[in-house]
Amino acid sequence: MSKPIVAIIGRQNVGKSTLLNKVAGKPIAIVENLPGTTRDRVWASVSWQGTEFTMVDTGGLELKPRTTIAQGVKEQVEVAITEADVIIFLVDVRDGVMPSDLEIADMLRQVSKPIILVTNKADNTKLETEAVEFYELGLGEPLAISAYHGRGIAELLDRATSLLPASAPIETEPEIMKVAIVGRPNVGKSMLLNALLGGERAIVDDAPGTTRDAIDTLFDFDGQSVLLIDTSGIRRRGRLGIRVERYSVIRALRAIDRADVALLVLDATELATAQDMHIAGYIQQAAKGIVLIVNKWDLIALKNITEYNGYIRSQFKFMPYAPALYTSAKFGQGVDKVMPQVCQVYQERLKRVATAEVNSVVQQAAAVHSLPRRGGKQLKVLYATQAEVNPPAFVFFVNDAKLMHFSYQRYLENKLRQSFGFAGTPLRLIFKTRGEP
């Protein structure tokens, strides 16, 4: 199931982006920082008290837009509201109730979704008391916070997670492998979908951003039921279109969350961009399988795959496990290799290793490379086991989890991969101090 979405809605300059940044950058590390991801983004994957969700920032809302850009922002916010499971309506306690706040409140009362009224910039007790003025909006008790100083953030996250929908029961339907096709606009995602299916399923156009919504297509591949999810291009924040393109990003994120494996489509005629690595970072953060598809390979004059592959590896060095394929969706070149590779990655995600084998590899690794030490205390791995599949997760019971260093964690991951494979999928390594639940 895809992660639920919490959208931040409000007029301009009430602190929506500040709130997102505060939640994303909190010292308790509720968001994982991954190599290759950019900081300038309109969403954050959040984990709070065991609940995971995506928080989305939106543009300043004008219900009666006077410019084309304002109209585009309004449409984008409407998409965010439609996609959200919980809405945070952010207002500015220093400004008091503004006419535009009243208009937005009137609109939100027509929305049948949980709404949290939040008064921002309540930097002290006096300003907190002034939040009562916002009862006038008719959206219940206002919650006073200071996004800049971090006041009230924990209470806000508690309230938001309490309103999120309960997890759906595990499906008993036949197993379906879900594959999301993602990437920047105009790299050939829809053309790849059509080439995989052998027909015109998605509209293909030279104009970037033709696909607005995620499109699901169910088909059979060698007896395996496959759900292909085509998505609109994910744009960098500074280059977002003025209409619904910006919040088609939300649907692309949902598609990644729903998928088992993501096909990240790259344009062979362009150098790998920061945005390509940004999307890869989100796929890794979501612990999804990945296959890099270097498309438009027919347009490369000097087709030295070894040299190009070295470049791709250097750009995506934070996920060395990701296989890369070179295709021309337009002419069908290399497309026949895509689904076999996807199926292989999917099977790797379902692989389960016996506990005895895991412990054997871990003990051998520890014997070759000394375990981390801090002061006079050295880390000891007491026991290791694979706890889950899809994605594969390994739990290490140790004498003190605080002694585990990131570099040694990477070393253990490499040893597991050398012994058991797991090509194309991230691994989750969890370290627990002896006696922890």
Secondary structure, 3 states (H helix, E strand, C coil): CCCCEEEEECCCCCCHHHHHHHHHCCCCCCCCCCCCCCCCCCEEEEEECCEEEEEECCCCCCCCCCCHHHHHHHHHHHHHHHHCCEEEEEEECCCCCCHHHHHHHHHHCCCCCCEEEEEECCCCHHHHHHHHHHHHHCCCCCEECECCCCECHHHHHHHHHHHCCCCCCCCCCCCEEEEEEEECCCCCHHHHHHHHHCCCCCCCCCCCCCCCCCEEEEEEECCEEEEEEECCCCCCHHHCCCCCHHHHHHHHHHHHHHCCEEEEEEECCCCCCHHHHHHHHHHHHCCCEEEEEEECHHHCCCCCHHHHHHHHHHHCCCCCCCCEEECECCCCECHHHHHHHHHHHHHHHCCCCCHHHHHHHHHHHHHHCCCCEECCEECCEEEEEEEECCCCEEEEEECCHHHCCHHHHHHHHHHHHHHHCCCCCCCEEEEEECCCC
